């Protein structure tokens, strides 16, 4: 694993990615939740920047205003992002499980239906013989 980069020397670097993602164990549920939370943060930041540009009619946002935006991302706000991301993950998992269960149910129905069709095709003597042999 590559060691974490030294970002402390950069004057305008924020540590949100490290707090949400890097500090979590690799290949853990918490890391995935952190990645989803970080994506939410980036979307919020993008929307804020676009709204700022529109309202102020500027192309570049002053660094001081970006710093003010970042001040809103204290530990409590980051925990809220994690909580929201965890909820999204669980809802996704629930929908995925429901879809898979429905697919499995439909496959079982199709398999049972095919078995019944084959049994009818064999005729009742052959089916009865197979059933008796199977019971034996």
BAFI-3210 file (N, C-alpha, C; in Angstrom, 3 decimals, decimal comma, padded with zeros to 6 digits):
// residues 136
n [1|2|3|4|5|6|7|8|9|10|11|12|13|14|15|16|17|18|19|20|21|22|23|24|25|26|27|28|29|30|31|32|33|34|35|36|37|38|39|40|41|42|43|44|45|46|47|48|49|50|51|52|53|54|55|56|57|58|59|60|61|62|63|64|65|66|67|68|69|70|71|72|73|74|75|76|77|78|79|80|81|82|83|84|85|86|87|88|89|90|91|92|93|94|95|96|97|98|99|100|101|102|103|104|105|106|107|108|109|110|111|112|113|114|115|116|117|118|119|120|121|122|123|124|125|126|127|128|129|130|131|132|133|134|135|136]
n.u [000,849|000,534|002,038|000,420|000,074|001,938|000,212|000,078|001,645|000,503|-001,237|-004,041|-005,299|-007,885|-008,986|-011,042|-011,454|-009,597|-010,662|-013,182|-012,724|-009,989|-009,194|-010,694|-010,760|-009,196|-011,151|-013,478|-016,828|-017,207|-015,405|-016,518|-018,933|-017,823|-016,767|-019,116|-020,207|-018,263|-018,633|-021,155|-020,455|-018,767|-020,630|-022,327|-020,495|-019,914|-022,468|-022,775|-020,643|-021,446|-023,852|-022,844|-021,202|-023,188|-024,822|-022,966|-021,919|-019,354|-016,311|-014,283|-013,945|-013,277|-010,621|-011,024|-013,801|-014,282|-012,989|-014,700|-016,981|-015,996|-015,696|-018,134|-018,078|-017,612|-016,921|-019,463|-021,089|-019,797|-020,326|-023,075|-023,126|-021,969|-023,931|-026,154|-025,117|-024,809|-027,456|-028,354|-026,827|-027,890|-030,563|-030,172|-029,052|-031,219|-033,150|-031,768|-031,562|-034,283|-034,900|-033,245|-034,353|-036,891|-036,197|-035,070|-037,311|-038,969|-037,394|-037,526|-040,250|-040,445|-038,821|-040,252|-042,600|-041,633|-040,909|-043,418|-044,597|-042,958|-043,556|-046,242|-045,963|-044,674|-046,671|-049,179|-048,613|-045,813|-044,963|-046,097|-044,696|-042,090|-042,428|-043,130|-040,816|-039,011|-039,991|-039,493]
n.v [-001,176|002,220|004,949|007,608|010,786|013,753|016,386|018,535|020,783|022,302|025,270|025,687|023,287|020,980|018,559|016,748|014,481|012,680|012,441|011,305|009,056|007,955|007,462|005,288|001,693|-000,183|-001,782|-001,957|-001,663|000,850|002,380|002,355|003,664|006,099|006,901|007,276|009,335|011,279|011,753|012,941|015,263|016,473|016,929|018,769|020,853|021,476|022,330|024,541|026,163|026,642|028,024|030,240|031,408|032,079|033,858|035,862|036,518|035,770|034,178|033,020|031,956|033,642|032,689|033,063|032,946|030,308|029,057|029,839|028,411|025,813|025,785|025,048|022,354|020,767|018,319|017,347|017,848|016,214|013,732|013,669|013,544|010,996|009,437|009,882|008,747|006,092|005,367|005,567|003,507|001,247|001,324|000,917|-001,673|-003,087|-002,809|-004,116|-006,712|-007,368|-007,399|-009,504|-011,637|-011,733|-012,412|-014,949|-016,295|-016,185|-017,699|-020,170|-020,699|-020,924|-023,161|-025,132|-025,077|-025,966|-028,559|-029,643|-029,477|-031,229|-033,586|-033,929|-034,272|-036,737|-038,533|-040,235|-042,850|-043,159|-041,040|-041,781|-044,146|-043,152|-041,597|-043,538|-045,078|-043,161|-042,769|-045,209]
n.w [000,000|-000,766|000,905|002,695|001,190|001,918|002,756|004,349|004,011|002,047|001,600|001,095|001,136|001,803|004,180|003,774|002,127|003,239|005,827|005,333|003,680|003,463|006,103|006,827|007,022|004,417|001,862|003,395|004,738|005,818|004,376|001,795|002,356|003,118|000,656|-000,819|000,706|000,289|-002,427|-002,301|-000,895|-002,835|-004,849|-003,563|-003,246|-005,918|-006,821|-005,137|-006,054|-008,717|-008,287|-006,915|-008,910|-010,739|-009,258|-008,500|-010,890|-011,936|-013,076|-011,632|-008,328|-005,346|-003,141|-000,383|-000,119|-000,839|001,280|003,354|002,626|003,022|005,775|006,745|006,757|009,179|011,771|012,578|010,336|008,478|009,610|009,211|006,421|006,129|007,397|005,726|003,385|004,181|004,528|001,860|000,741|002,090|001,234|-001,501|-001,379|-000,328|-002,381|-004,424|-003,365|-003,256|-006,003|-006,898|-005,428|-006,561|-009,196|-008,744|-007,767|-010,040|-011,799|-010,503|-010,748|-013,555|-013,952|-012,543|-014,040|-016,522|-015,802|-015,260|-017,789|-019,262|-017,913|-018,601|-021,309|-021,517|-021,018|-019,081|-018,217|-018,469|-016,866|-014,427|-013,986|-013,760|-011,497|-009,587|-009,639|-008,757|-006,187|-005,088]
ca.u [000,000|001,293|001,844|-000,384|000,848|002,051|-000,524|000,010|002,372|-000,305|-002,010|-005,486|-005,763|-008,805|-008,758|-012,318|-011,281|-008,925|-011,574|-014,298|-012,351|-008,668|-009,089|-011,408|-009,992|-009,395|-012,119|-014,476|-018,110|-017,031|-014,710|-017,518|-019,816|-017,036|-016,692|-020,425|-020,324|-017,379|-019,308|-022,193|-019,761|-018,317|-021,809|-022,731|-019,509|-020,130|-023,701|-022,501|-019,808|-022,262|-024,770|-022,022|-020,837|-024,396|-025,244|-021,944|-021,546|-017,897|-015,802|-013,398|-014,417|-012,160|-010,215|-011,632|-015,177|-014,205|-012,661|-015,933|-017,816|-015,403|-015,888|-019,389|-017,840|-017,034|-017,125|-020,895|-021,569|-019,230|-021,090|-024,358|-022,864|-021,792|-025,247|-026,952|-024,526|-025,126|-028,863|-028,416|-026,268|-028,839|-031,725|-029,729|-028,906|-032,563|-033,754|-031,035|-031,971|-035,657|-034,860|-032,662|-035,334|-037,936|-035,622|-034,948|-038,676|-039,420|-036,639|-038,087|-041,551|-040,189|-038,280|-041,380|-043,499|-041,006|-041,016|-044,805|-044,828|-042,278|-044,310|-047,442|-045,533|-044,328|-047,875|-049,381|-047,957|-044,384|-044,818|-046,403|-043,563|-040,959|-042,766|-043,035|-039,393|-038,400|-040,432|-038,856]
ca.v [000,000|003,458|005,785|008,809|011,956|014,831|017,530|019,577|021,984|023,048|026,214|025,691|021,919|020,549|017,155|016,044|013,142|011,848|012,180|010,450|007,838|007,388|007,004|004,016|000,507|-000,585|-002,855|-002,043|-000,989|002,249|003,060|002,556|004,728|007,330|007,297|007,831|010,621|012,233|012,117|013,913|016,521|017,067|017,439|019,991|021,886|021,854|023,129|025,825|026,963|027,076|029,045|031,410|032,019|032,658|035,012|036,909|036,736|035,671|032,879|032,498|032,216|034,001|031,634|033,303|032,460|028,845|028,711|029,995|027,255|024,626|025,841|024,372|020,911|020,358|016,886|017,040|017,828|015,017|012,592|013,681|013,009|009,539|008,854|009,907|007,782|004,754|005,135|005,314|002,175|000,245|001,330|000,249|-003,109|-003,640|-002,921|-005,146|-008,006|-007,625|-007,760|-010,848|-012,584|-011,862|-013,169|-016,351|-016,818|-016,394|-018,840|-021,381|-020,933|-021,411|-024,512|-025,987|-025,142|-026,838|-029,934|-030,075|-029,660|-032,472|-034,710|-034,102|-034,732|-038,147|-039,363|-040,566|-044,122|-042,911|-040,181|-042,607|-045,055|-042,364|-041,223|-044,739|-045,421|-042,156|-043,007|-046,450]
ca.w [000,000|-000,863|002,080|002,491|000,764|002,884|002,220|005,373|003,587|001,089|002,420|000,878|001,032|002,850|004,512|003,784|001,552|004,240|006,943|004,925|002,954|003,723|007,487|006,966|006,623|003,008|001,597|004,461|004,504|006,181|003,268|000,743|002,840|003,023|-000,760|-001,178|001,400|-000,402|-003,681|-001,932|-000,602|-004,098|-005,549|-002,863|-003,565|-007,315|-006,899|-004,491|-006,958|-009,861|-007,796|-006,615|-010,193|-011,328|-008,459|-008,501|-012,305|-012,032|-013,507|-010,593|-006,966|-004,462|-002,206|000,926|-000,145|-000,829|002,669|004,136|002,304|003,637|007,227|007,067|006,799|010,451|012,024|012,599|008,946|007,850|010,131|008,522|005,079|006,286|007,704|004,495|002,451|004,688|004,206|000,415|000,517|002,564|000,332|-002,718|-001,088|-000,167|-003,714|-005,153|-002,814|-003,701|-007,422|-007,007|-004,905|-007,574|-010,309|-008,312|-007,710|-011,427|-012,335|-009,896|-011,387|-014,913|-013,834|-012,156|-015,186|-017,512|-015,300|-015,445|-019,224|-019,643|-017,347|-019,418|-022,630|-021,412|-020,885|-017,678|-017,892|-018,291|-015,687|-013,255|-013,788|-013,248|-010,112|-008,734|-009,547|-007,910|-004,802|-004,639]
c.u [000,893|001,005|001,084|000,521|000,872|001,404|-000,547|000,705|001,555|-001,271|-003,527|-006,065|-006,756|-008,689|-010,045|-012,193|-010,628|-009,879|-012,675|-013,850|-011,063|-008,549|-009,822|-010,514|-010,240|-010,378|-013,142|-015,759|-017,969|-016,332|-015,677|-018,484|-019,102|-016,930|-018,016|-020,628|-019,463|-018,002|-020,424|-021,579|-019,359|-019,507|-022,292|-021,792|-019,696|-021,370|-023,501|-021,690|-020,625|-023,235|-024,026|-021,679|-022,033|-024,805|-024,264|-021,491|-020,020|-017,525|-014,971|-013,929|-013,218|-011,890|-010,846|-013,070|-015,232|-013,893|-013,899|-016,886|-017,305|-015,560|-017,177|-019,197|-017,019|-017,385|-018,603|-021,487|-021,048|-019,955|-022,469|-024,195|-022,698|-023,125|-026,142|-026,441|-024,844|-026,577|-029,044|-027,920|-027,256|-030,088|-031,365|-029,649|-030,275|-033,249|-033,081|-031,465|-033,392|-035,692|-034,312|-033,642|-036,448|-037,437|-035,521|-036,323|-039,189|-038,693|-037,186|-039,438|-041,377|-039,692|-039,395|-042,344|-042,935|-041,096|-042,424|-045,115|-044,178|-043,044|-045,566|-047,095|-045,236|-045,576|-047,983|-048,734|-046,477|-044,146|-045,075|-045,270|-042,363|-041,203|-042,635|-041,582|-038,672|-038,764|-039,753|-037,472]
c.v [001,237|004,304|007,050|009,984|013,002|016,069|018,697|020,867|022,847|023,959|026,137|024,285|021,627|019,035|016,329|014,640|012,203|011,475|011,199|009,091|007,211|006,836|005,686|002,869|000,191|-001,754|-003,038|-001,331|000,501|003,035|003,329|003,672|006,070|007,826|007,888|009,203|011,676|012,663|013,123|015,274|017,219|017,625|018,735|021,146|022,388|022,749|024,505|026,723|027,484|028,177|030,333|032,149|032,719|033,936|036,177|037,294|036,810|034,285|032,211|032,906|032,544|032,906|031,821|032,797|030,931|028,370|028,806|028,833|026,011|024,613|025,144|022,864|020,526|018,880|016,491|016,944|016,588|013,761|012,517|013,138|011,486|008,856|008,796|008,866|006,349|004,399|004,820|003,907|001,094|000,185|000,628|-001,265|-003,774|-003,821|-004,020|-006,537|-008,363|-008,060|-009,170|-011,907|-012,811|-012,661|-014,659|-017,015|-017,116|-017,564|-020,151|-021,720|-021,507|-022,845|-025,497|-026,163|-026,061|-028,293|-030,475|-030,328|-030,956|-033,685|-034,976|-034,656|-036,229|-039,038|-039,845|-041,880|-043,901|-042,072|-040,959|-043,559|-044,332|-041,966|-042,388|-045,144|-044,439|-042,350|-044,231|-046,166]
c.w [000,000|000,368|001,706|002,142|001,876|002,285|003,198|004,941|002,625|001,854|002,233|000,756|002,144|003,000|004,507|003,212|002,562|005,363|006,553|004,389|003,471|005,142|007,735|006,486|005,154|002,921|002,711|004,037|004,786|005,069|002,125|001,133|002,752|001,593|-001,234|-000,531|000,713|-001,733|-003,405|-001,634|-001,894|-004,897|-004,900|-003,207|-004,996|-007,446|-006,267|-005,423|-008,145|-009,451|-007,496|-007,910|-010,833|-010,584|-008,533|-009,907|-012,455|-012,543|-012,415|-009,227|-006,089|-003,423|-000,825|000,984|-000,173|000,589|003,555|003,884|003,039|005,156|007,657|007,227|008,025|010,682|012,031|011,202|008,221|008,342|009,472|007,096|005,129|006,534|006,481|003,496|002,889|004,375|002,719|000,105|000,938|001,688|-000,976|-002,499|-000,954|-001,521|-004,531|-004,679|-003,249|-005,162|-007,609|-006,515|-005,924|-008,778|-009,959|-008,262|-009,121|-012,080|-011,789|-010,518|-012,790|-014,880|-013,491|-013,317|-016,256|-017,083|-015,512|-016,911|-019,694|-019,131|-018,161|-020,787|-022,609|-021,406|-019,448|-017,293|-017,591|-017,041|-014,411|-012,947|-013,217|-011,802|-009,176|-008,544|-008,647|-006,459|-004,211|-004,157]
res [x|x|x|x|x|x|x|x|x|x|x|x|x|x|x|x|x|x|x|x|x|x|x|x|x|x|x|x|x|x|x|x|x|x|x|x|x|x|x|x|x|x|x|x|x|x|x|x|x|x|x|x|x|x|x|x|x|x|x|x|x|x|x|x|x|x|x|x|x|x|x|x|x|x|x|x|x|x|x|x|x|x|x|x|x|x|x|x|x|x|x|x|x|x|x|x|x|x|x|x|x|x|x|x|x|x|x|x|x|x|x|x|x|x|x|x|x|x|x|x|x|x|x|x|x|x|x|x|x|x|x|x|x|x|x|x]
***
